Amino acid sequence: MESTSQLVWGIIFGAIGVGFFVYGKRQKAIVPLVTGIALLVFPYFVSNLYALLLVGAGLLALPWFVRI
């Protein structure tokens, strides 16, 4: 991570990812579970701040648009 803002956004998306993961595991819902795992992992692989925000926002919106 190159900047402080990337670190902070990574922590925020990771914390939200833990919430999605726990919710998906308890409710046995696959979409929030997979979204939570993705939110936990993707900040390690994205080095651009704008890409981090774009991918994070997309992953946060995913459970509201995909209902399985």
FENPEVEN-V283362 format. One record per helix or strand of 2 or more residues. SS is the DSSP state (helix for helix, strand for strand). FROM is the first residue (numbers start at 1). TO is the last residue. If there is no record, write none. Layout:
# FENPEVEN-V283362
[[SS FROM TO] [SS FROM TO]]
This chain:
# FENPEVEN-V283362
[[helix 4 27] [helix 30 44] [helix 49 65]]
